Amino acid sequence: MNASLKILYFPGFLISLLLVFSGIKFFSNNPCLDFENGLIVCAASDMAKITKTGKIPFEDSAFDLSEGKLSLNAARNETVAFQLFLKSNRPNAPESVRISIDNLLKNDQQLFEANNIRFFKAHYHRVEHGGYEWGPKSKVLPWPDDYPDALIPQNMECGDIVTPIYNSFPVPENKTENQAVWIDIYIPADQSVGEYKTQIKIQSGNMINTIPLIVKVWDVTLPEKPSIDAVGELYDSYKMEGVGTDLREQSWQDMAHCYQAMAHRHRMVFIERLVVKPEQSWDDYNRIYDPVLNGRLFSDENGYTGPGKNTPISIWRTPWPQSFNARVKQALTDQQVDRYELMAKKWRENIDNNHWDQTDYFAYIFDEVDGATDEDELGDVSDDYIRMVHHQMDRVQKAIDRGTNDQSVDLIWTSHTDPQTWDGIPGEDLKDIIRLWSPSANSANVDYLAERRKAGDKIWFYHSGHPAIGIHSINASGIEMRTWGVVTAKYNFDGHFMWALNLSDPEQPYHYPGYKKDDDRFGNGSMVFPGNKLDTIGMSAVPGPIPTMRLKAWRRGLQDAELIILARKAGHDKEVDQMLEKLLPSALSEGKGKASWSDDPQDWIKFQQRLLELASHH
């Protein structure tokens, strides 16, 4: 039976009535419903980052449950998400509930199959050290407190194997606490345009509470192949998943496919830090990555649902060692350089043999070697050193080009230094050396890099802080990582790079989600958690990738970027520019003072909806 409900009216109701009589548009501003069985259910966007005891904000009328429904807007081949929050209002409230969504229907036409909707339970991490004072000091949400981040799926999906993790969602007994439930809805690429309606069912025992849900599908289709490179690195793959580090093992290969499928579903590429030496066989490597680089892994046959079906990944790292970190101590020997030529030759032969011709490739050999580093923010280096290290980059890139007999593998340049620093200086200028530029966001000189892109180079950036780019810590709003895709599209860059995705404490990754415990960028190095370590937070261990709210926010920004590109293609450059100027006036090297982008979720909700409108008018 359906339980009756009553609307919760918050303090300020009388003031709201006065606003109505003053002629100001009025909403009841209530994201919560109070059901008669003591259960409270609240709604919010995918940008809400609410602590375990935080208040649920009113963000937009689309999530105003007193209006009687939840409303979402989506393109085809897009994943839209929202959150429900479970609370208790009386001692007899249910201890747990089951949540399901009926088929979304329009004139009896079904919107999705069951495997196109996914439910996640948010895990709350205790943030004790979250100031984000490394490098550019950035605005964070208050700490210490308990913030949601890891999103534990109801069902772990690895290929065509689905392993249930839990059946119901807990309802906190304490009236002051929340339990966030994240819901992803993927809209198939061939879905017809229209408004689809259904109900969210929240069941406890024989009582079913319902919330109407409407999804409007616009006449817009996101591309199968991402327009933007979104790359993140995996470290010690996949040691914490309990499959060791030997890629020859079938369990390791299966786990790699699980991670690659999840990355593809989020319009990203996860890069394992593997090395294949020239004298080694390619058999094991090819067995793992041929399905990734020809797109077969992302097929119905392999249980894949989401964007990029049957589509190879767009970018990939060559399996060569990252030999130089922070500094190059001395010039490379001729034998070292010759070895890069040999590795490139073997790589070229392998990709030709496997017909991996739909993917771009890069080599990651030098990392932050010509300026400031994470440990050395000043980065005082001599001119002689800069000339030496840039010459080594030149030698290595030319050796790679000789080995491939073309320019199909670009040496990536990462640095905390503005590349214009060396422009025009003999022996230091990088223009004729580097073809893939990836400075930290605060060093990304937009004017200089725009010229390099016109010259045919590829332009990325990587993490930094305010006001250059949104931050990647757990105690940051869901808007922060969303900025990455929008900034990339705003400045017409080709992509961006996240340095580490799974570099957490090996024993307690959910408690210490970072590459070192004293880093106050809480979560730095960890955007994905190991399912095999769920037992450290009181759940059954189920090996496989556990996404995070930050990863979902990153995906949201990548989808925004696709909508920006599609709206421009539809002939709406002027309005898109005006929207971006209002929502996110400046970033990267143009950012000054405080972060410029709006921190109001409603602005971003309206932004996405207007992009859908513009892109559909083509």
ROMARBA-706510 format. One record per residue (C-alpha): x, y, z. Coordinates in Angstrom, 1 decimal. Example, Ala and Ser with C-alpha at 12.3 -4.5 7.8 and 13.67 -1.06 7.14 Angstrom:
# ROMARBA-706510
((12.3; -4.5; 7.8)),
((13.7; -1.1; 7.1)),
This chain:
# ROMARBA-706510
((0.0; 0.0; 0.0)),
((1.1; 3.6; -0.5)),
((1.9; 5.5; 2.7)),
((0.4; 8.9; 3.2)),
((2.8; 11.8; 3.6)),
((2.9; 15.4; 4.8)),
((5.0; 18.3; 3.6)),
((7.6; 19.6; 6.0)),
((7.4; 23.3; 6.3)),
((10.6; 24.9; 7.4)),
((11.0; 28.1; 9.5)),
((10.6; 31.1; 7.3)),
((7.2; 30.1; 5.9)),
((5.5; 33.3; 7.0)),
((8.3; 35.3; 5.4)),
((7.7; 33.4; 2.2)),
((4.0; 34.3; 2.3)),
((4.9; 37.9; 2.6)),
((7.2; 37.5; -0.5)),
((4.2; 36.1; -2.4)),
((2.1; 39.1; -1.7)),
((5.1; 41.3; -2.6)),
((4.9; 39.9; -6.1)),
((8.1; 37.8; -5.8)),
((7.9; 34.3; -7.3)),
((7.5; 31.8; -4.5)),
((8.5; 28.2; -4.1)),
((7.8; 26.2; -1.0)),
((11.6; 25.5; -0.9)),
((11.2; 22.1; 0.6)),
((13.4; 19.2; -0.6)),
((11.9; 16.7; 2.0)),
((8.8; 14.6; 2.6)),
((7.7; 13.2; 5.9)),
((6.0; 9.9; 5.6)),
((3.6; 8.5; 8.2)),
((5.9; 5.6; 9.0)),
((8.5; 8.0; 10.5)),
((10.7; 8.0; 7.4)),
((11.8; 11.3; 5.9)),
((13.1; 11.4; 2.3)),
((14.9; 14.5; 1.0)),
((16.2; 15.1; -2.5)),
((19.1; 17.0; -3.9)),
((21.2; 17.3; -7.1)),
((24.4; 15.5; -7.8)),
((26.3; 18.6; -6.6)),
((25.2; 18.4; -3.0)),
((27.9; 17.3; -0.6)),
((26.0; 17.0; 2.7)),
((27.8; 15.8; 5.9)),
((26.3; 13.0; 8.0)),
((24.5; 15.6; 10.2)),
((24.2; 18.4; 7.7)),
((21.0; 20.1; 6.7)),
((19.6; 19.3; 3.3)),
((19.5; 22.5; 1.2)),
((16.9; 23.6; -1.2)),
((18.7; 23.9; -4.6)),
((16.1; 24.2; -7.3)),
((12.4; 23.6; -7.9)),
((13.4; 20.4; -9.8)),
((14.2; 18.8; -6.4)),
((11.3; 20.4; -4.4)),
((9.4; 17.3; -3.2)),
((6.6; 19.5; -2.0)),
((5.9; 20.1; -5.7)),
((5.1; 16.4; -5.9)),
((7.9; 15.2; -8.2)),
((11.5; 15.1; -9.1)),
((12.4; 16.5; -12.6)),
((15.5; 15.8; -14.6)),
((16.7; 16.9; -18.1)),
((19.0; 14.7; -20.2)),
((20.5; 14.2; -23.6)),
((20.7; 10.9; -25.2)),
((23.9; 9.0; -24.4)),
((24.1; 11.0; -21.2)),
((24.0; 9.8; -17.5)),
((22.0; 12.0; -15.2)),
((22.2; 11.7; -11.4)),
((20.5; 12.8; -8.2)),
((20.5; 12.0; -4.5)),
((18.0; 10.9; -2.0)),
((18.6; 11.4; 1.7)),
((17.1; 9.0; 4.2)),
((16.3; 10.3; 7.7)),
((14.1; 9.2; 10.6)),
((11.5; 11.4; 12.3)),
((10.1; 9.0; 15.0)),
((11.3; 6.0; 17.0)),
((9.2; 3.6; 14.8)),
((10.9; 4.6; 11.6)),
((12.1; 1.7; 9.5)),
((15.7; 0.5; 10.1)),
((16.2; 0.1; 6.3)),
((14.4; 0.5; 3.1)),
((14.5; -0.9; -0.4)),
((14.6; 1.6; -3.3)),
((13.6; 0.9; -6.9)),
((12.5; 2.8; -9.9)),
((9.8; 1.5; -12.2)),
((10.3; 1.6; -16.0)),
((10.2; 5.2; -17.2)),
((7.4; 5.3; -19.8)),
((6.2; 7.6; -22.5)),
((3.1; 6.4; -24.3)),
((4.0; 2.9; -23.2)),
((7.5; 3.2; -24.6)),
((10.2; 2.2; -22.2)),
((13.1; 4.5; -21.5)),
((15.7; 2.0; -20.1)),
((16.4; -1.5; -19.1)),
((17.2; -2.4; -15.5)),
((20.9; -2.3; -16.1)),
((20.8; 1.4; -17.2)),
((20.0; 2.5; -13.7)),
((22.3; 2.1; -10.8)),
((22.0; 2.7; -7.0)),
((24.8; 3.6; -4.7)),
((25.1; 4.0; -0.9)),
((27.3; 6.9; 0.2)),
((30.1; 6.1; 2.7)),
((31.0; 8.9; 5.1)),
((34.7; 9.6; 5.6)),
((36.0; 11.4; 8.7)),
((37.9; 14.5; 7.4)),
((40.2; 15.5; 10.2)),
((42.8; 17.3; 8.2)),
((41.2; 19.0; 5.2)),
((42.5; 22.6; 4.9)),
((43.8; 22.3; 1.3)),
((46.7; 24.7; 2.0)),
((49.2; 22.9; -0.2)),
((50.1; 25.1; -3.2)),
((47.3; 27.5; -4.0)),
((45.2; 27.7; -0.8)),
((41.7; 26.9; -1.8)),
((38.2; 27.2; -0.3)),
((36.9; 23.9; 1.2)),
((33.9; 22.9; 3.1)),
((34.2; 23.0; 6.9)),
((36.2; 20.4; 8.7)),
((36.5; 18.3; 10.8)),
((33.3; 16.5; 9.8)),
((32.0; 13.4; 8.1)),
((31.7; 13.8; 4.3)),
((30.2; 11.4; 1.8)),
((32.4; 10.3; -1.1)),
((32.8; 6.6; -1.8)),
((29.7; 5.4; -3.6)),
((29.2; 1.7; -2.9)),
((27.1; 0.1; -5.6)),
((24.2; -2.0; -4.8)),
((25.6; -4.5; -7.3)),
((29.2; -4.8; -8.3)),
((29.5; -5.1; -12.1)),
((32.5; -6.8; -13.6)),
((31.8; -7.7; -17.2)),
((28.8; -9.9; -17.4)),
((29.2; -10.9; -13.7)),
((27.0; -9.0; -11.3)),
((27.6; -9.5; -7.6)),
((25.0; -8.1; -5.1)),
((26.6; -6.2; -2.2)),
((23.5; -5.3; -0.2)),
((19.7; -5.3; -0.7)),
((18.5; -2.4; 1.3)),
((19.6; 1.1; 2.4)),
((20.0; 1.9; 6.2)),
((17.9; 4.6; 7.7)),
((19.8; 6.4; 10.5)),
((18.2; 5.9; 13.9)),
((19.5; 9.3; 15.1)),
((17.2; 12.0; 13.9)),
((20.1; 14.4; 13.2)),
((21.8; 12.0; 10.7)),
((21.5; 11.5; 7.0)),
((22.1; 8.5; 4.7)),
((22.7; 9.6; 1.1)),
((21.6; 7.4; -1.8)),
((23.1; 8.2; -5.2)),
((21.1; 7.3; -8.3)),
((22.5; 7.2; -11.9)),
((20.2; 7.0; -14.9)),
((21.8; 6.4; -18.3)),
((19.8; 7.5; -21.3)),
((20.5; 5.2; -24.3)),
((21.8; 6.8; -27.4)),
((18.9; 5.7; -29.5)),
((16.2; 6.8; -27.1)),
((13.3; 8.8; -28.6)),
((12.8; 12.4; -27.5)),
((10.1; 13.2; -25.0)),
((9.0; 13.3; -21.4)),
((9.1; 10.0; -19.5)),
((7.3; 9.4; -16.2)),
((7.6; 6.9; -13.4)),
((7.8; 6.5; -9.7)),
((10.6; 6.0; -7.2)),
((9.5; 3.3; -4.8)),
((10.8; 3.3; -1.2)),
((9.7; 0.1; 0.5)),
((9.8; -1.0; 4.2)),
((8.0; -4.2; 5.0)),
((4.7; -4.1; 3.2)),
((4.6; -0.3; 3.1)),
((5.6; 1.5; -0.1)),
((6.3; 5.2; -0.2)),
((6.4; 6.7; -3.7)),
((7.9; 9.8; -5.3)),
((7.0; 10.7; -8.9)),
((10.0; 11.1; -11.3)),
((10.0; 12.8; -14.7)),
((12.9; 12.7; -17.1)),
((12.8; 14.9; -20.2)),
((14.9; 13.6; -23.0)),
((16.0; 16.3; -25.5)),
((16.9; 16.0; -29.1)),
((20.6; 15.9; -28.4)),
((23.0; 13.0; -28.5)),
((26.4; 13.0; -26.8)),
((29.1; 11.4; -29.0)),
((30.2; 7.9; -28.4)),
((33.9; 8.9; -28.6)),
((34.6; 11.7; -26.0)),
((35.6; 15.1; -27.4)),
((37.9; 15.6; -24.4)),
((40.6; 13.5; -23.1)),
((40.1; 12.8; -19.4)),
((42.9; 10.6; -18.2)),
((43.8; 9.3; -14.7)),
((46.6; 7.0; -13.5)),
((46.2; 3.8; -11.5)),
((49.1; 2.9; -9.1)),
((50.0; -0.6; -7.9)),
((47.2; -2.1; -10.1)),
((45.5; -4.1; -8.7)),
((47.2; -5.0; -5.4)),
((44.5; -3.7; -3.1)),
((41.9; -5.7; -5.0)),
((43.6; -8.9; -3.9)),
((44.8; -10.0; -7.4)),
((48.4; -9.1; -7.0)),
((50.4; -7.1; -9.5)),
((51.2; -9.8; -12.2)),
((49.4; -9.0; -15.4)),
((49.9; -12.6; -16.5)),
((47.3; -13.8; -14.0)),
((43.7; -14.1; -15.3)),
((42.4; -12.5; -12.1)),
((44.5; -9.4; -12.8)),
((43.3; -9.3; -16.4)),
((39.7; -9.5; -15.4)),
((40.1; -6.8; -12.8)),
((41.7; -4.5; -15.4)),
((38.7; -5.0; -17.6)),
((36.4; -4.1; -14.7)),
((38.3; -0.8; -14.1)),
((38.5; 0.0; -17.8)),
((34.7; -0.5; -18.2)),
((33.9; 1.8; -15.3)),
((36.3; 4.4; -16.7)),
((34.6; 4.2; -20.2)),
((31.2; 4.5; -18.6)),
((32.3; 7.8; -17.1)),
((33.8; 9.1; -20.4)),
((37.4; 8.7; -19.0)),
((40.5; 6.6; -19.5)),
((42.3; 4.9; -16.6)),
((46.0; 4.3; -17.3)),
((47.9; 1.5; -15.5)),
((51.5; 2.2; -14.9)),
((52.8; -0.9; -16.8)),
((56.2; -1.5; -18.5)),
((56.7; -3.9; -21.4)),
((60.4; -4.2; -22.3)),
((61.5; -4.6; -26.0)),
((62.7; -8.1; -25.3)),
((59.4; -9.2; -23.7)),
((56.5; -10.9; -25.5)),
((53.4; -8.7; -26.1)),
((51.0; -11.7; -25.7)),
((49.8; -10.9; -22.1)),
((49.6; -7.2; -22.8)),
((47.6; -7.7; -25.9)),
((45.2; -10.2; -24.3)),
((44.3; -7.5; -21.8)),
((44.3; -4.4; -23.9)),
((43.2; -5.5; -27.4)),
((39.5; -5.5; -26.3)),
((40.1; -2.0; -24.8)),
((41.8; -0.6; -27.9)),
((39.4; -2.1; -30.4)),
((36.3; -1.4; -28.4)),
((35.2; -5.0; -28.0)),
((35.3; -4.8; -24.2)),
((32.5; -2.2; -24.3)),
((29.9; -4.3; -26.0)),
((26.6; -6.1; -25.1)),
((28.5; -9.4; -25.4)),
((30.7; -8.3; -22.4)),
((27.8; -6.9; -20.4)),
((28.6; -3.3; -21.0)),
((26.0; -0.5; -20.8)),
((26.7; 3.2; -21.1)),
((28.3; 5.6; -23.5)),
((30.9; 4.5; -26.0)),
((29.5; 1.2; -26.9)),
((31.8; -0.8; -29.3)),
((34.1; 2.3; -29.3)),
((37.9; 2.1; -28.6)),
((39.3; 4.4; -26.0)),
((40.4; 7.8; -27.3)),
((43.8; 8.1; -25.6)),
((46.4; 5.6; -24.2)),
((49.8; 5.7; -22.6)),
((52.6; 3.6; -24.1)),
((53.8; 0.9; -21.6)),
((57.2; 2.5; -21.0)),
((58.8; 3.5; -17.7)),
((58.4; 7.0; -16.2)),
((62.1; 7.2; -15.5)),
((62.6; 10.8; -14.5)),
((60.7; 12.4; -11.6)),
((61.3; 15.9; -10.3)),
((64.8; 16.2; -11.6)),
((67.1; 14.7; -14.3)),
((70.4; 14.2; -12.6)),
((72.5; 14.0; -15.8)),
((72.2; 13.8; -19.5)),
((71.1; 10.5; -21.0)),
((73.6; 8.2; -22.6)),
((73.3; 7.4; -26.3)),
((72.4; 3.8; -25.2)),
((69.5; 5.1; -23.2)),
((68.2; 7.2; -26.0)),
((68.6; 4.3; -28.5)),
((66.5; 2.2; -26.2)),
((63.6; 4.6; -26.5)),
((63.9; 4.3; -30.3)),
((63.7; 0.5; -30.0)),
((60.7; 0.6; -27.6)),
((59.0; 2.9; -30.1)),
((59.7; 0.6; -33.0)),
((58.3; -2.4; -31.1)),
((55.3; -0.4; -30.1)),
((54.6; 0.7; -33.6)),
((54.9; -2.9; -34.9)),
((52.4; -4.1; -32.2)),
((49.8; -1.4; -32.8)),
((50.0; -2.0; -36.5)),
((49.6; -5.8; -36.0)),
((46.5; -5.2; -33.9)),
((45.0; -2.4; -35.9)),
((44.8; -0.1; -32.9)),
((44.5; 2.9; -35.2)),
((41.6; 4.8; -33.6)),
((43.4; 5.8; -30.5)),
((46.0; 8.6; -29.8)),
((49.1; 7.6; -27.8)),
((51.5; 9.4; -25.5)),
((54.7; 8.6; -23.6)),
((55.1; 9.6; -20.0)),
((58.8; 9.6; -19.3)),
((59.6; 12.9; -17.6)),
((57.5; 14.3; -14.7)),
((57.8; 17.9; -13.4)),
((61.6; 17.9; -14.1)),
((62.0; 21.6; -15.1)),
((60.5; 23.7; -12.3)),
((58.6; 23.5; -9.1)),
((57.5; 20.1; -7.7)),
((55.0; 19.1; -5.0)),
((57.9; 19.0; -2.6)),
((59.8; 22.0; -3.9)),
((57.4; 24.8; -4.6)),
((60.0; 27.4; -5.5)),
((61.7; 25.2; -8.1)),
((64.9; 27.2; -8.2)),
((66.9; 25.7; -11.1)),
((69.7; 27.1; -13.2)),
((69.6; 28.0; -16.8)),
((72.2; 25.4; -17.6)),
((70.0; 22.7; -16.0)),
((66.9; 23.9; -18.0)),
((68.9; 23.7; -21.2)),
((70.2; 20.2; -20.3)),
((66.8; 18.8; -19.4)),
((65.0; 20.3; -22.4)),
((67.7; 18.9; -24.6)),
((67.1; 15.4; -23.2)),
((63.4; 15.7; -23.9)),
((64.2; 16.7; -27.5)),
((66.5; 13.7; -27.8)),
((63.9; 11.3; -26.5)),
((61.0; 12.7; -28.6)),
((63.2; 12.4; -31.7)),
((64.2; 8.9; -30.8)),
((60.5; 7.9; -30.4)),
((59.7; 9.5; -33.8)),
((62.4; 7.6; -35.5)),
((61.2; 4.4; -33.9)),
((57.5; 4.9; -35.0)),
((58.6; 6.4; -38.3)),
((56.0; 9.1; -37.7)),
((54.7; 11.4; -35.0)),
((52.1; 9.1; -33.6)),
((53.5; 9.1; -30.0)),
((53.7; 12.4; -28.2)),
((56.0; 12.9; -25.2)),
((53.8; 14.5; -22.4)),
((55.2; 17.6; -20.7)),
((54.1; 18.1; -17.1)),
((55.2; 21.1; -15.0)),
((54.3; 23.7; -12.4)),
((56.0; 26.3; -14.6)),
((54.3; 28.6; -17.2)),
((55.7; 27.3; -20.5)),
((56.0; 30.8; -21.9)),
((58.8; 31.3; -19.4)),
((61.3; 29.9; -21.9)),
((59.7; 31.2; -25.1)),
((62.3; 32.4; -27.6)),
((65.2; 31.5; -25.4)),
((67.8; 29.5; -27.3)),
((68.2; 26.0; -25.8)),
((65.3; 26.5; -23.5)),
((62.3; 27.0; -25.8)),
((60.1; 24.0; -25.9)),
((58.0; 24.9; -29.0)),
((59.8; 22.5; -31.4)),
((60.1; 19.7; -28.8)),
((56.8; 19.3; -27.1)),
((53.5; 18.3; -28.8)),
((51.5; 17.4; -25.7)),
((51.5; 20.2; -23.1)),
((50.1; 19.5; -19.7)),
((51.0; 22.1; -17.1)),
((49.4; 22.4; -13.7)),
((46.2; 24.4; -14.0)),
((47.6; 27.6; -12.4)),
((50.6; 27.4; -14.8)),
((48.4; 26.9; -17.9)),
((49.0; 30.1; -19.8)),
((45.8; 30.3; -21.9)),
((47.2; 32.7; -24.5)),
((50.4; 30.8; -25.1)),
((48.8; 27.4; -25.2)),
((46.1; 28.7; -27.6)),
((48.9; 29.5; -30.0)),
((50.4; 26.0; -29.5)),
((47.0; 24.4; -30.3)),
((46.7; 26.5; -33.5)),
((50.1; 25.1; -34.4)),
((48.7; 21.6; -34.1)),
((49.8; 20.6; -30.6)),
((47.5; 19.0; -28.0)),
((46.8; 20.9; -24.8)),
((45.9; 19.5; -21.4)),
((46.2; 20.6; -17.7)),
((46.3; 18.9; -14.4)),
((45.3; 19.6; -10.8)),
((46.2; 22.7; -8.8)),
((43.8; 24.8; -6.8)),
((41.8; 28.0; -6.7)),
((41.4; 30.2; -8.6)),
((42.8; 28.1; -11.5)),
((40.6; 25.1; -11.3)),
((38.2; 23.2; -9.0)),
((39.8; 21.1; -6.3)),
((39.7; 17.3; -5.9)),
((39.4; 16.9; -2.2)),
((36.6; 15.0; -0.4)),
((35.5; 18.1; 1.6)),
((34.7; 20.1; -1.5)),
((31.4; 20.6; -3.2)),
((30.2; 18.6; -6.1)),
((30.7; 21.7; -8.3)),
((34.5; 21.6; -7.9)),
((35.4; 18.6; -10.1)),
((32.6; 19.6; -12.5)),
((34.6; 22.6; -13.4)),
((37.3; 20.5; -15.1)),
((35.2; 19.6; -18.1)),
((33.7; 23.1; -18.4)),
((37.1; 24.8; -18.1)),
((38.5; 22.5; -20.8)),
((35.7; 23.4; -23.2)),
((35.7; 27.1; -22.3)),
((39.4; 27.4; -23.3)),
((39.2; 25.0; -26.2)),
((41.8; 22.6; -24.6)),
((42.0; 19.0; -25.6)),
((41.8; 17.4; -22.2)),
((43.1; 17.1; -18.7)),
((45.0; 14.7; -16.5)),
((44.5; 13.4; -12.9)),
((47.8; 12.2; -11.5)),
((46.5; 9.4; -9.3)),
((43.2; 7.6; -8.9)),
((43.8; 4.8; -6.3)),
((46.8; 5.9; -4.3)),
((45.4; 5.4; -0.8)),
((46.6; 3.8; 2.4)),
((47.1; 0.1; 1.5)),
((45.4; -1.2; 4.7)),
((42.8; 1.4; 5.3)),
((42.0; 3.2; 2.1)),
((38.6; 4.5; 3.2)),
((40.0; 6.0; 6.4)),
((43.2; 7.5; 4.8)),
((42.2; 8.2; 1.1)),
((45.4; 9.9; -0.1)),
((48.9; 9.2; -1.1)),
((50.2; 10.4; 2.3)),
((48.4; 10.8; 5.6)),
((49.6; 14.4; 6.3)),
((48.4; 15.8; 3.0)),
((45.6; 18.3; 3.8)),
((44.1; 17.9; 0.3)),
((42.0; 15.1; 1.8)),
((41.5; 12.5; -0.9)),
((44.4; 13.6; -3.1)),
((45.5; 10.6; -5.0)),
((42.3; 8.6; -4.6)),
((39.2; 9.0; -6.9)),
((38.4; 5.3; -6.9)),
((38.3; 2.8; -4.0)),
((39.0; -0.9; -3.9)),
((35.9; -3.1; -3.4)),
((38.2; -5.7; -1.9)),
((38.7; -3.4; 1.1)),
((35.0; -2.9; 1.9)),
((35.6; -5.2; 4.9)),
((37.6; -2.4; 6.6)),
((34.3; -0.4; 6.8)),
((32.1; -3.2; 8.0)),
((30.9; -4.6; 4.7)),
((31.6; -7.8; 2.7)),
((34.7; -7.5; 0.5)),
((33.7; -7.6; -3.2)),
((36.7; -7.0; -5.5)),
((36.1; -4.2; -8.1)),
((36.2; -0.5; -8.5)),
((34.1; 1.7; -6.1)),
((33.4; 5.1; -7.6)),
((33.3; 8.4; -5.7)),
((31.1; 11.5; -5.7)),
((34.2; 13.3; -7.1)),
((34.4; 10.9; -10.0)),
((30.7; 11.5; -10.7)),
((31.2; 15.3; -10.6)),
((34.1; 14.9; -13.0)),
((31.8; 13.0; -15.3)),
((29.1; 15.6; -15.0)),
((31.6; 18.3; -16.2)),
((32.7; 16.1; -19.1)),
((29.1; 15.8; -20.2)),
((28.7; 19.6; -19.8)),
((31.7; 20.0; -22.1)),
((30.0; 17.8; -24.7)),
((26.9; 19.9; -24.5)),
((28.9; 23.1; -24.9)),
((30.6; 21.7; -28.0)),
((27.2; 20.6; -29.5)),
((25.6; 24.0; -28.7)),
((28.4; 25.7; -30.6)),
((28.0; 23.3; -33.5)),
((24.4; 24.2; -33.6)),
((25.4; 27.8; -34.2)),
((25.0; 29.3; -30.7)),
((28.6; 30.5; -30.1)),
((27.6; 33.9; -28.8)),
((25.1; 32.7; -26.2)),
((27.4; 29.9; -25.1)),
((30.2; 32.5; -24.5)),
((27.8; 34.7; -22.6)),
((26.7; 31.8; -20.4)),
((30.3; 30.8; -19.7)),
((31.3; 34.3; -18.9)),
((28.5; 34.5; -16.3)),
((28.9; 31.0; -14.8)),
((32.7; 30.7; -14.9)),
((34.3; 34.0; -15.8)),
((37.9; 32.9; -15.5)),
((40.2; 30.0; -14.7)),
((43.7; 28.6; -15.4)),
((46.2; 31.4; -15.8)),
((43.4; 34.0; -16.0)),
((42.1; 33.2; -12.5)),
((42.9; 35.9; -10.0)),
((42.0; 36.1; -6.3)),
((39.1; 33.9; -5.3)),
((37.6; 31.2; -7.6)),
((35.3; 32.9; -10.1)),
((32.8; 30.1; -10.8)),
((29.4; 30.1; -9.3)),
((28.9; 27.9; -6.1)),
((25.2; 28.0; -6.5)),
((23.9; 24.6; -7.7)),
((20.8; 26.3; -9.3)),
((23.1; 28.2; -11.7)),
((24.6; 24.9; -12.9)),
((21.2; 23.2; -13.2)),
((19.9; 26.0; -15.4)),
((23.2; 26.0; -17.3)),
((22.8; 22.3; -18.3)),
((19.2; 22.8; -19.2)),
((19.9; 25.8; -21.4)),
((22.7; 24.0; -23.2)),
((20.3; 21.2; -24.0)),
((17.9; 23.7; -25.4)),
((20.6; 25.3; -27.6)),
((22.1; 22.0; -28.7)),
((18.6; 20.7; -29.7)),
((18.1; 23.8; -32.0)),
((20.3; 22.7; -34.9)),
